[in-house]
Structures are given as C-alpha cells and as structure tokens.
Amino acid sequence: MHDRGVIITSFFPLAIEKAEGKKRSILTAAAVTVLVLILGVFKYFNFFMSTVMSTVGKTWTTLDIILPVGISFYIFSAIGYLLDVSWGMMPAEKNILDIALFLSFFPKQVCGPIIKGREFLPQLKENRRITLKNIEAGIQIFVFGLFKKLVLADHLGVFVNDVYHAPSAFGTLTVWWAVFSTMLQLYFDFSGYSDMAIGMAKIFGYDIPRNFNLPFTARNISEFWDRWHISLSSWLNIYLFNPITVSMNRKITDIPKEKRKKLKNLQMYAALLITFLISGIWHGAGFTFIVWGLCHGVWSVLHSMYSNYMKQHYKSFVKNKSKFLTVLDILLTFFTVNVIQVFFNSDSLGKAFNMLKCMFTLHDGINQPYTWSFFAYAVLIVSTLIAHFHNKEKRSIENTEGFYPLMDLNTVKGLSCFFFFCGLTICLGYFGETQFIYGKF
C-alpha cells in the first residue's frame, strides 16, 4: 500500500503543477479519489458491505483485510500535499525519496500527527543534523510522552475497560467516574504518543508541530477543537471545511443580497456537519464513530448559532464575561465532551446506549473510587496551573498555552531531575498488555 501511495503522491503532483484550468482540477480529483479509494478498501470495505447486506436481509462474510499501520494519517498527509500543490501553495517535490520519507517518517507513522507537506518537505532541503542540543530536548519530550502513556493512560485504561465491559455491575457514581476517566485516558494516551513522536523527530533534527494544547481549558467546542488533535482539526479546516464553505457560497451568488446574508450561516452550519461527519468516519468504520462525529457537529452548530446571537445582541456581556462564568463554560465543555466520548469508546451503539442508561439511572453495584484517576487529575490540574502562571504577561485563560519544561542536562541538577523522572516512570508504569488507542485508526 505504501509504495502505491508514494507513486501516486510523487507523479500526480508533477502533472498537476504543469496542468491548468479544468485539466488541473480533473487530475487533482482523480488523485484524491484514488487515495480515498485505497483508504476505503482497507478500512471501510467490510463495514460498508455488512451494512448493505444487513439492509437487504443477508449476511456478509468479513474479509480478512490487514489494515496497514497508520493508513489514515498516511492518506490524509498525501491528500493535503496534493491539494497544496494544486492550489499553488507549494511546488511539487521532484525527489521521490523525499516524498517517501515525508509519508513514511517513522516517528509519526503509527498515530500521527498529520504532517503537511509544506511543513515537512522544506526541512529535508535544509540538511538537518543530529546535534547534542536536539538530543537533549528530544529525549526529554520523549520521556514526558512515555510518562503520560505508561503511568497515566495505561493505568486509567484498566479501570475504564472494566467499567465499559460491564457497566451495570458498577454503581452509578463509579460509572460516571469511569466516563470522566475515559477522556483523560485518551488524552494521555494520544498526547503521550504525539510527544514521543515530536521528541523522536527532534532527536533527528526535524520539527513536528504539537498536537495538543491544554484542551481541557477550552471554553467552548470550537476552542476545544483548536486545542485537541490540532493536526487533524487544522487539516479538516483547510482541506474540507473551507472548500465546502466556499463552494456553497458560490452557488448562492445569484440570490438577492438580503436573502444571501441569511443563507450565509446556513452554508457554514452545513459545512460544519459534513466536516464532523467525515471526522467521525475517519476515526473508524462503525456507527458509533458516525454518531460521535454528528454529536460534535450538532454541538458546534448550536454553539455557533448561540455565539453569533450573543455577539449581535449582548456584545458587552460577551466581552466582559466574569471569571466565574468563564470557569462554568470550561466545566460545561468538559462535561459535554466526556458524555459524547461514550460513543467513541463503545464497540457498538447498543453498548453505548447501555452505558448512557447506567449513567443516568440510579442503581447499586461495585463502588470503586479508582486511585489512579485521582492521580491523573492531580497531574492534569497541576500542569495546567503551572502553564497558566508560567507566562506572567498572559495569565488569562484564553492565552494559557502548554509548554515542555525542558531542563539543562549539562548541569548536575538538570541531569539528576531527568534521571529521577525516568526512574519514576519505570517504577510507576503499567507494563501489562496495552496498545496505543489511535494505532487502530
């Protein structure tokens, strides 16, 4: 699969760059279609056929199709590069080896982040080298990610998996505690891998953009997606949402101006729903991911409608919102994201609805105040507060940004702290059977 992807991504852009007008559009559409079909065959063929067969009352024998590692990230990177060339945002790369390295760069291959060609390919021309400075920074970032994965995510996974496997066996409060641990598990698992990928790339002299930026400080769903899985959010915004919006706006140019203003937001709302639906499908072949995507899409539309209304009628309230109300916005966003995550974390819609039923009905069962969840939340809160007060000039919540607390490993203090942190990771780490959650996407 990878060799075909490299060939398509190498030769199509060269032809697209030379073509003009309608021919360029046709070549671009053809290349993107081929890449989407490759992804569809490997990832969605069995799901599509089983759905069709069940609709007509027949059964489908699942084919044993081996899913290539990181195929979704691979295909999205390739499509982004093709579109960048087609839109004139970067020249086509003539060196097929550089294309192969861009698509198959091993630190990000399993779970991303999704790297854009215009971010990575220029680095290959700069003759970057392994330096002591990059090794010091990269290995610390890698260990931060390893701590998130082994110590936090994997311990949380034991509790979360037990509750999701049999939610009716646990008391209502324990089920809720598992739900609020689920999003935390995914965050530490995925951001941990992203940190490891960023750190490993840094060791070899390459820069990969960060993939998370304190997402649980988000005040609304729009800000959440600006801070969560940033590489995917950015990709969807640039290559899907914006083109859909532009295309829809072009189709209503003949409508009178007054009516067009009213319809303008409808185009954006439709584009949001389509974008989040595709985001759900990208995450996996199952109705749970479709519902998860649609829930985020509907919530994004409702928030956009509310935000537009408040800006038009209550500008002073929006501009001068108190810290108390801002904290309530953060808590509401966090609560809703966690509830929607039930669909993402369930194997089927039936299990998801059963989980929701156990959440919203009072019942007795096993009560388990899982200690590692408290520890994970403590780490999250402390690290967020440190980031908030790190820059004295930007203490507002909206300006709070995450950072890597890198130490100088040339000092005794820095080296001692680093090895202590490594030892802590080894001593507290969970070494049972685990996997990276996003490795299956």
Rosetta blueprint (number, residue, H / E / L):
1 M L
2 H H
3 D H
4 R H
5 G H
6 V H
7 I H
8 I H
9 T H
10 S H
11 F H
12 F H
13 P H
14 L H
15 A H
16 I H
17 E H
18 K H
19 A L
20 E L
21 G H
22 K H
23 K H
24 R H
25 S H
26 I H
27 L H
28 T H
29 A H
30 A H
31 A H
32 V H
33 T H
34 V H
35 L H
36 V H
37 L H
38 I H
39 L H
40 G H
41 V H
42 F H
43 K H
44 Y H
45 F H
46 N H
47 F H
48 F H
49 M H
50 S H
51 T H
52 V H
53 M H
54 S H
55 T H
56 V L
57 G L
58 K L
59 T L
60 W L
61 T L
62 T L
63 L L
64 D L
65 I L
66 I L
67 L L
68 P L
69 V L
70 G L
71 I H
72 S H
73 F H
74 Y H
75 I H
76 F H
77 S H
78 A H
79 I H
80 G H
81 Y H
82 L H
83 L H
84 D H
85 V H
86 S H
87 W L
88 G L
89 M L
90 M L
91 P L
92 A L
93 E L
94 K L
95 N L
96 I H
97 L H
98 D H
99 I H
100 A H
101 L H
102 F H
103 L H
104 S H
105 F L
106 F H
107 P H
108 K H
109 Q L
110 V L
111 C L
112 G L
113 P L
114 I L
115 I L
116 K L
117 G H
118 R H
119 E H
120 F H
121 L H
122 P H
123 Q H
124 L H
125 K L
126 E L
127 N L
128 R L
129 R L
130 I L
131 T L
132 L H
133 K H
134 N H
135 I H
136 E H
137 A H
138 G H
139 I H
140 Q H
141 I H
142 F H
143 V H
144 F H
145 G H
146 L H
147 F H
148 K H
149 K H
150 L H
151 V H
152 L H
153 A H
154 D H
155 H H
156 L H
157 G H
158 V H
159 F H
160 V H
161 N H
162 D H
163 V H
164 Y H
165 H H
166 A L
167 P H
168 S H
169 A H
170 F E
171 G L
172 T H
173 L H
174 T H
175 V H
176 W H
177 W H
178 A H
179 V H
180 F H
181 S H
182 T H
183 M H
184 L H
185 Q H
186 L H
187 Y H
188 F H
189 D H
190 F H
191 S H
192 G H
193 Y H
194 S H
195 D H
196 M H
197 A H
198 I H
199 G H
200 M H
201 A H
202 K H
203 I H
204 F L
205 G L
206 Y L
207 D L
208 I L
209 P L
210 R L
211 N L
212 F L
213 N L
214 L L
215 P H
216 F H
217 T H
218 A L
219 R L
220 N L
221 I H
222 S H
223 E H
224 F H
225 W H
226 D H
227 R H
228 W L
229 H L
230 I H
231 S H
232 L H
233 S H
234 S H
235 W H
236 L H
237 N H
238 I H
239 Y H
240 L H
241 F H
242 N H
243 P H
244 I H
245 T H
246 V H
247 S H
248 M H
249 N H
250 R H
251 K H
252 I L
253 T L
254 D L
255 I L
256 P L
257 K H
258 E H
259 K H
260 R H
261 K H
262 K H
263 L H
264 K H
265 N H
266 L H
267 Q H
268 M H
269 Y H
270 A H
271 A H
272 L H
273 L H
274 I H
275 T H
276 F H
277 L H
278 I H
279 S H
280 G H
281 I H
282 W H
283 H H
284 G L
285 A L
286 G L
287 F H
288 T H
289 F H
290 I H
291 V H
292 W H
293 G H
294 L H
295 C H
296 H H
297 G H
298 V H
299 W H
300 S H
301 V H
302 L H
303 H H
304 S H
305 M H
306 Y H
307 S H
308 N H
309 Y H
310 M H
311 K H
312 Q H
313 H H
314 Y L
315 K H
316 S H
317 F H
318 V H
319 K H
320 N L
321 K L
322 S L
323 K H
324 F H
325 L H
326 T H
327 V H
328 L H
329 D H
330 I H
331 L H
332 L H
333 T H
334 F H
335 F H
336 T H
337 V H
338 N H
339 V H
340 I H
341 Q H
342 V H
343 F H
344 F H
345 N H
346 S L
347 D L
348 S L
349 L H
350 G H
351 K H
352 A H
353 F H
354 N H
355 M H
356 L H
357 K H
358 C H
359 M H
360 F L
361 T L
362 L L
363 H L
364 D L
365 G L
366 I E
367 N L
368 Q L
369 P L
370 Y L
371 T H
372 W H
373 S H
374 F H
375 F H
376 A H
377 Y H
378 A H
379 V H
380 L H
381 I H
382 V H
383 S H
384 T H
385 L H
386 I H
387 A H
388 H H
389 F H
390 H H
391 N L
392 K L
393 E L
394 K L
395 R L
396 S L
397 I H
398 E H
399 N H
400 T L
401 E L
402 G L
403 F L
404 Y L
405 P L
406 L L
407 M L
408 D L
409 L L
410 N L
411 T L
412 V H
413 K H
414 G H
415 L H
416 S H
417 C H
418 F H
419 F H
420 F H
421 F H
422 C H
423 G H
424 L H
425 T H
426 I H
427 C H
428 L H
429 G L
430 Y L
431 F L
432 G L
433 E L
434 T L
435 Q L
436 F L
437 I H
438 Y H
439 G H
440 K H
441 F L
